[in-house]
Amino acid sequence: MDTKTQRKVKILLVMTAFFSIQLIIIGLINYPWISYYDENEVEDLRDDMLDFANSHQNPDSDLFIEPLIDSNYRAIDSVNYSSSLLLSTN
């Protein structure tokens, strides 16, 4: 092979490697990695959800439905977004 052909082959290999690496990275980022929770974590989350649902029940109907806008705002505003449970990404 002459030098022009070798240069074209090298450029083609570099470009192929560049795009292949990008596709591999995109695949790794978008792959849904499975994570399992311990029984204790599940129990804690279940208890927290039940406490939240019970504390935000409508007193008239005992349902988790708030008919008034003020009540809905109170329910949304009372969520602690700085909780460590919300920040964990396990």
C-alpha positions as CSV (number, residue, x, y, z in Angstrom):
1,M,0.0,0.0,0.0
2,D,1.2,3.5,-0.7
3,T,1.2,6.2,1.9
4,K,-2.1,7.9,0.8
5,T,-4.0,4.6,1.2
6,Q,-2.3,4.0,4.6
7,R,-3.3,7.4,5.7
8,K,-6.9,7.0,4.6
9,V,-7.1,3.6,6.4
10,K,-5.7,5.2,9.6
11,I,-8.2,8.0,9.4
12,L,-11.0,5.6,8.8
13,L,-10.0,3.4,11.8
14,V,-9.7,6.5,14.1
15,M,-13.1,7.7,13.0
16,T,-14.7,4.3,13.4
17,A,-13.2,3.9,16.9
18,F,-14.4,7.4,17.8
19,F,-18.0,6.7,16.8
20,S,-17.9,3.2,18.3
21,I,-16.7,4.5,21.7
22,Q,-19.5,7.2,21.6
23,L,-22.1,4.5,20.9
24,I,-20.8,2.3,23.7
25,I,-20.9,5.2,26.2
26,I,-24.4,6.1,25.1
27,G,-25.4,2.4,25.6
28,L,-23.8,2.3,29.1
29,I,-25.5,5.5,30.2
30,N,-28.9,4.5,29.0
31,Y,-28.8,0.9,30.3
32,P,-31.3,0.4,33.1
33,W,-29.1,-0.9,35.9
34,I,-31.0,-3.0,38.4
35,S,-30.8,-2.2,42.0
36,Y,-32.3,-4.2,44.8
37,Y,-33.5,-2.9,48.2
38,D,-33.0,-4.6,51.5
39,E,-36.1,-5.6,53.5
40,N,-35.4,-3.0,56.1
41,E,-35.3,-0.2,53.4
42,V,-38.6,-1.4,52.0
43,E,-40.2,-1.5,55.4
44,D,-38.9,2.0,56.2
45,L,-40.2,3.4,52.8
46,R,-43.5,1.7,53.3
47,D,-43.9,3.1,56.8
48,D,-42.9,6.6,55.6
49,M,-45.4,6.5,52.7
50,L,-48.2,5.3,55.0
51,D,-47.4,8.1,57.5
52,F,-47.4,10.7,54.7
53,A,-50.7,9.4,53.3
54,N,-52.3,9.3,56.7
55,S,-51.1,12.8,57.6
56,H,-52.4,14.3,54.4
57,Q,-55.9,12.7,54.4
58,N,-58.9,14.9,53.9
59,P,-60.5,15.0,57.4
60,D,-64.0,15.0,55.9
61,S,-63.7,12.0,53.6
62,D,-60.6,10.2,55.0
63,L,-59.3,10.0,51.4
64,F,-56.0,11.2,50.1
65,I,-57.8,13.8,48.0
66,E,-57.8,17.4,48.9
67,P,-60.7,19.3,47.3
68,L,-59.4,22.8,48.1
69,I,-56.5,24.5,46.4
70,D,-55.2,25.7,49.8
71,S,-55.2,22.1,51.1
72,N,-53.3,21.0,48.0
73,Y,-50.7,23.7,48.5
74,R,-50.3,22.7,52.1
75,A,-49.7,19.1,51.1
76,I,-47.1,20.0,48.5
77,D,-45.4,22.6,50.7
78,S,-45.0,20.2,53.6
79,V,-42.8,17.8,51.6
80,N,-39.2,17.8,52.9
81,Y,-37.2,18.0,49.7
82,S,-33.9,18.0,51.6
83,S,-34.6,14.6,53.1
84,S,-31.8,12.0,52.6
85,L,-34.4,9.5,51.3
86,L,-35.1,11.8,48.3
87,L,-31.4,12.5,47.7
88,S,-30.3,8.9,47.6
89,T,-30.1,7.4,44.1
90,N,-29.5,3.8,45.0
